[in-house]
Amino acid sequence: MKTTTARAETISAVEGRTLLAEAARRWLNMSREEFIAAWDSGQFVDDERLGVQQVAMLLPFGRA
C-alpha cells in the first residue's frame, strides 16, 4: 500500500482576508465585507450554489 505525506501551510491574517476577498469576487461578484455581512444575516441559509459553498469554506481564514 502506498502512503502519501501531506504538508500543511500556514497563512497570515492578511493572506486569509485576501483569499476570501478574491473568492467572493470571483464566485459571487461581491466584496469580502459584503459576503460576510450577507452570510451573518442569513441570506445564504438555503443557498446551495457551488460559489457560496466555495467562499463559505474560507470564512475562518477571511474573518481574521
C-alpha positions as CSV (number, residue, x, y, z in Angstrom):
1,M,0.0,0.0,0.0
2,K,1.3,3.4,-1.0
3,T,1.3,6.1,1.6
4,T,1.3,9.8,1.0
5,T,2.5,12.7,3.0
6,A,0.5,15.8,3.4
7,R,2.2,19.2,4.2
8,A,0.3,21.9,6.0
9,E,0.9,25.5,5.1
10,T,0.2,28.5,7.3
11,I,-1.1,31.8,6.1
12,S,-1.2,35.2,7.7
13,A,-4.4,37.1,8.6
14,V,-3.8,39.4,5.6
15,E,-3.4,36.5,3.3
16,G,-6.6,34.9,4.7
17,R,-8.6,38.1,4.1
18,T,-7.2,38.4,0.6
19,L,-8.1,34.8,-0.2
20,L,-11.7,35.3,0.9
21,A,-11.9,38.6,-0.9
22,E,-10.7,37.1,-4.2
23,A,-13.0,34.1,-3.9
24,A,-16.0,36.3,-3.1
25,R,-15.3,38.5,-6.1
26,R,-14.7,35.5,-8.4
27,W,-17.6,33.3,-7.4
28,L,-20.2,35.8,-6.3
29,N,-19.1,39.2,-7.6
30,M,-19.2,40.7,-4.1
31,S,-16.6,42.1,-1.7
32,R,-15.3,40.2,1.3
33,E,-17.2,42.6,3.6
34,E,-20.5,42.2,1.6
35,F,-20.2,38.4,1.7
36,I,-19.5,38.3,5.5
37,A,-22.5,40.7,6.1
38,A,-24.8,38.6,3.9
39,W,-23.6,35.4,5.5
40,D,-24.1,36.7,9.0
41,S,-27.6,38.0,8.2
42,G,-28.6,34.5,6.9
43,Q,-29.0,35.4,3.3
44,F,-27.3,32.2,2.2
45,V,-29.1,29.8,4.6
46,D,-30.7,27.7,1.9
47,D,-28.4,28.6,-0.9
48,E,-26.7,25.5,-2.4
49,R,-24.8,27.2,-5.2
50,L,-21.2,26.0,-5.5
51,G,-19.9,29.5,-5.3
52,V,-21.5,30.1,-1.9
53,Q,-20.0,26.9,-0.6
54,Q,-16.6,27.7,-2.1
55,V,-16.5,31.1,-0.4
56,A,-18.1,30.0,2.9
57,M,-15.3,27.4,3.3
58,L,-12.8,30.3,3.5
59,L,-14.7,32.3,6.2
60,P,-12.4,31.1,9.1
61,F,-9.4,32.5,7.2
62,G,-11.1,35.7,6.0
63,R,-12.6,36.9,9.2
64,A,-9.2,37.3,10.9
